[in-house]
């Protein structure tokens, strides 16, 4: 399996490495405080931003799914459903 970063094209063998890379190098490209840089929308607090990211991710927006992982830190927990969502968005095979 290979995950490809949509922001710089770097490839990763694991979803954890991919998420760590985005968190380390691209977090400021996706969200800033309670502001979604993808939509250029501000929200009243953390919960409003998270709700927005979840809504957009459920609609199939892969960058919002990635931003959700970064904002919530939930990529640290093993969750097959979330990993499968990442595969659909960023896995390109070997």
C-alpha positions in Angstrom: 0.0 0.0 0.0 1.2 3.5 -0.8 -0.5 6.7 0.4 0.3 9.9 -1.5 0.2 13.3 0.1 -2.2 15.5 -1.9 -0.3 18.6 -1.0 3.3 17.7 -1.9 3.1 14.2 -3.6 5.3 12.4 -1.1 4.5 8.7 -0.7 4.1 6.6 2.4 3.7 2.9 3.1 1.5 3.4 6.2 -1.5 5.6 7.0 0.2 6.5 10.3 3.3 7.8 8.4 1.1 9.7 6.0 -0.9 11.4 8.8 2.2 12.2 10.7 3.7 13.9 7.7 0.6 16.0 7.0 0.4 16.9 10.7 4.0 17.9 10.8 4.4 19.7 7.4 1.0 20.8 6.2 -1.3 21.4 9.1 -1.2 25.2 8.6 -2.4 24.6 5.0 -5.7 23.1 6.1 -6.8 24.8 9.4 -5.9 27.7 11.5 -7.4 27.9 14.9 -11.2 27.7 14.4 -10.9 28.6 10.7 -11.2 26.2 7.8 -8.6 27.3 5.2 -10.1 24.9 2.6 -13.5 26.8 2.6 -12.2 30.1 4.0 -14.8 29.9 6.7 -14.5 30.7 10.4 -16.5 29.0 13.1 -17.5 29.8 16.7 -15.1 27.5 18.5 -13.6 24.0 18.1 -16.9 22.2 18.0 -18.2 24.2 15.1 -15.0 23.5 13.1 -15.2 19.8 13.8 -18.8 19.6 12.8 -18.0 21.3 9.6 -15.1 19.0 8.8 -17.2 15.9 9.6 -20.0 17.1 7.4 -17.7 17.8 4.4 -15.8 14.5 4.9 -19.1 12.5 4.9 -19.9 14.2 1.6 -16.7 12.7 0.2 -14.3 15.6 0.5 -10.9 14.0 1.2 -9.1 17.1 2.2 -11.7 17.8 4.9 -11.3 14.3 6.1 -7.6 14.9 6.4 -8.2 18.1 8.3 -10.5 16.3 10.6 -7.8 13.9 11.6 -5.4 16.8 12.2 -7.8 18.9 14.3 -9.1 16.0 16.5 -6.0 13.9 16.8 -8.2 10.8 16.3 -5.7 9.3 13.9 -3.9 8.0 17.1 -6.7 5.5 17.7 -7.0 2.4 15.7 -10.3 2.6 13.8 -10.8 0.5 10.7 -13.6 2.7 9.4 -11.4 5.8 9.4 -8.4 3.9 7.9 -10.7 2.7 5.1 -11.8 6.3 4.4 -8.2 7.3 4.1 -7.5 4.4 1.7 -10.4 5.5 -0.6 -8.9 9.0 -0.7 -5.2 8.6 -0.8 -4.1 5.0 -1.5 -2.7 4.5 -4.9 -1.5 0.9 -4.7 2.2 -0.1 -4.8 
